[in-house]
Amino acid sequence: MKKGCRLHHCLGLGLSASPAGLVCDPESGRYALAEALNVDVIEGRLRRRPGFVRLLDQGMHSLFADGSNLYGGQADRLYHIPEQGVPRVLREGLTADARLSFVAVGEAVYFANGFESGVIRDGTAGVWGAATYPGPDRTGRFIAPPAGHLLAHFAGRIWIARGNAVLFTEGAGLFDWVDSLAGFLPPATGRVRLLRPVAGGLLIGDDAGVTFAAGADPAAMTFTRVCPVAPLPGSDVALAPGWHGDVAGKPLDGPAAIWAGRDGIYLGRGNGQVERLVPAAFPEASRAAAMATTHRYLLVLEP
């Protein structure tokens, strides 16, 4: 007859990175942890920290914060995750596990995953549909843009990466697509991996590296390759002056971006200034996720 095993005396975080090197003694009930988040060890027992509750039994494949509003994608659903209360499904039936890209513009949050798109207003997810504008030549001219896999807001437009193309909406705050003009930038080398606005233009990453698209008018933009290393998709994070601290000993003088390439961590500043902050060897990942606190860049790679 097998004896029951009860581990009830937690020793906290162990010193070994390998599970085989951690203390695990069924006889005494003593064990160590490889990782612990939002818990305390009190008298040898694990206690969830006050203010932290489990909201869902499964993790999110996409997260986006707009002030106090947090949105997340899980399987084929889009959730609103409030500060207090239970997560609420805003939309179902999205392509399962397709990562969502979000961009906040005023009171609206636009989202897309490469297959579907939409907009969240007043707590409701609706269709990213074109409005009806006055004028004899406007009926049917403006339509919802194609669903892309990356979104960015810059110079009064929403920029949309779809495959190897970067499309853009009509200017002056009209976030619809002018179908007859089919606005798009020159094609990238392979699928667009990064799309981030900085002072003076856009950083566009592809299989051949990172290009700076300088200017605000798509018809007059100039394009310069500013980094020869391809960014790892999903590793990029926007940095904002006043919220994020100094980077590499220098204050941010405008919107910037940080990302990972195969050979290290990169920073992109205004006017296409790119520098490698940290040399490192990263594998090409099937998935990557990143975030930036006020003084730290956190990167997770999935083989």
N, C-alpha and C positions, 0 to 999 in steps of 0.2 A: 504494500500500500504506500503510495507516494505521500510524502509529508508536505503540507501546505507551506508556501513561501510568502512571507510578509515583510516587505521592506518599509520600515517605519522610522528610521533614523537617518535623515538626510544630512550629509556632511557639507553641503554647499557645492560650489564649483570645484572640480578636480583640477589637478595640474597637468594631466595628460590630454593631448588632443585626440588620442585614439580611444575608442570605447573599451578596447581590451585592457588599457592601462588604468581605467577608473576603478575605484573601490566598489565592489558589489559582493556583500557577504550575507547570504540568506540566513546563516545561523544566528548572527547578531542583529540582522535587520539594517545594517549600516550600508549606505551607498552614496556615491558622489555623482554630480551632474556634469555633463559636457556643456550644457547651455541652459540658461534659465532667464525668462523674460517676465517682468511685472509680478514677481513672486518674492516673498521673504521666507527665510528659514528661521522659524521660531521654535526653540526647544526641540530641535531635530525634526520638525515637521514643516511641510510646505504650506504656506498660506498665500492666497492671492492678495496683492496689495490693494488697499482701499481705493475705491474709485475705478478699478479695472474689473470689467465683467466680460464674459464670453458672449459675443454677439451672434456668431455663426460657427457651425461645426467644420466648415471648409474655408480655406484661404481664398483670397481674391487674386485674380490674375492682373488686375489693373486698379490703381487708386489715384484719386485726384482731389485736392482740397481747394476750395474756393471760399476763403474766409472761414466761417464756422461750418460751412457745408462740406461734407465729405461724400464722394461718390466712388463706387467700386463696381468692377465687373467680376461676375462669378458664373462659370459655365456659359449659359445663354442668357443671363439676366444682368440688368443694370440696376444697382441699388443706390438709394440715398441712405447714408448712415448718419443719424443725428447725434448730437452731443449727448443727449439723454433719450432713452427709449429704444425701440426695436427697429432694425433696418427695414426699409420699405422698398419693395420692388417697383421701379419706375417703368421698366420695359422688359418684356420677355421675347423669346424667339429670335434673338441675335445669333449669329454664327458662333457655335460653341467654342469657347476658349480662345477666340480671336481677341487679341489685346486691344483695348480701347485707348484712343488718344483724345485728350480733352483740351479745350481752350476757352477761357472765360473772357467775355467781351461785355462790359457793362453789367446788366442784370441777367444776362443769358450765358449759358454754358453749352457750347457746341461739342459734339462727340462723333467719332467715327472709328471703324475697326477694319477698313479695307473692303467691307462687304455691305454694311449698313451705316447710316448716319442719322443724326437727329439733333434736337436742341432742347435744353431744359429751361423752362421759364416758370416762375411761381410754383416750383415744386412739382411740375408736370413735364414729362418727356413727350415731345411732339415731333412732327415731321419737320425736317429742315427744308421747308417749302418756300418758294418765292412769293413775295407779296404782290399785290396788284398796284402798279404805279400809274399815275395819271399821264396822259399823253397819247396821241394817235399811233405812235410807233412802239409803244411799250407793252401792249398786250401780247403775252406769250413769248416775249423776248428774254425775260429773266426767268431762270429755272433753278431748281436746287442743284448744287454742284455734285459731281460724282463722289462717291464715298472713297476717301483715301485712308491710308494707314497712319499718317502723321498730320497734325494740325499745328498752325502757328498764327499768331496775330501780330501784324506789323504794318505800319503806314496806312492805317484805315482799311486794310483788307485781311481776309483770312486766306492763308496759304495752305495748300493741300498737297501732300505727297501721295501719289498713287503710282505704284510700280516705280518706273524710272523717270516719271514726270512730276514737276511741281506746277500745279494749277493755282490760279488766284481768282478771288471773287471780284466783283465790281468795287470800285473805290468809293470814297466818301461815306463809309459806313454802310453801304448796301452789300450785305453778305450773301448775295446770290451770284449765280454764274451767268455770264452773257454767252449763251450758246452759239450765237452766230459769229462771235469773235473768238471763242474757244481759247481763252487766255491761258498760256502756259509758258514756262521758261525752257531754255534749251535742255534736251534730255540728259539725265545723269548717266554715269557708267554703272549699270546694274541698278538694283533696287535702292531707293533713297533710304539711308540708314539714320540720318540725323537732319532735323530741320529746326533751327533755333534763331530767333531774332536777337541781334546785338545792335549797339549804336552804329548807325550808318548802313545797315543792310542785314542780310540773312547768311547764316552759316548752313551749308548744304553738304551733308556727308554721303558718300557713296562707296562703291567697291574700290575706287582708286584713291580715296582720301577725302579731304574736305575743301570745298570751294566757298569763297566769299562772294556773294552777289551784292555789289555795292550800289546804293541808291534806293529811292523809294518808288520810282516810276518803272514798272516792268519793261516798258518799251525802251528805256534808256539805261538800264542796269548794265554794269560791266562785271566780268567774271574772272576771278583770279584764284588759282589753286594755292591754298595757304598751308596745306598739310598733306604730305604724301602717304599717310597711314590711314587706312580705313577705320572708322569708329566701330565699336562693337554695338550692334543694335540694342537699344534699351538701356544703355549705360549713361546716356546724357541727362543732365539736370540743368535747369535754368538757375542763374544766380542773379540776385537783385541787390543793388546798393541800398544801404540802410537796414537791410534785413540780414544779409550774410556779411560776415566779417572780412578782414583782410585775407587775400589769397596770395600765397608766396610772398608775404611781407608787403604787399601793395594793396591799397584800398581799391574797391571797384568804382570806376568813374562812370559806369552806365551798365545796362543789362549785359550779362555775359553768360557763358555756358561752360560746363565742365563735362568731360566724357573720358572713356577708356578706349585705347587702341591696343593692338597686339603687343606693343612695346612700352606701354606706360599710360599715365594719366595726363590728359591735355586740358589746357584752359584756352578758351577763345574769348577775346575782348573785342571792344568796338573797333570798327574799321578793319576787321579781319586779322587782328594780331593774335597769333596762336603760338603757344609755347608748351613744351613738355615739362610738366611739373615734377613728375616722379617716373624714373625709368623702372619698368617691371615687365615680366613676361606673362602675358595672359593668353589662355587658349581661346580659340574661336568657340563661342558658346552658342548652344541652341536657344537659350534665353538668358537675358540679363535684366537686372532691375537695379535702380540706384535712387538715392535720395541725398539731399544736402541739408544738414542742420546749420545753425549759425556759424559753426566752426569746423564742421566735419563732413566729408564726402564718404558715403557708404555704398559699396558695390557688392552685388551678389551675382555670381555666374553659375548657370546650370549647364553641365556638359551636354 
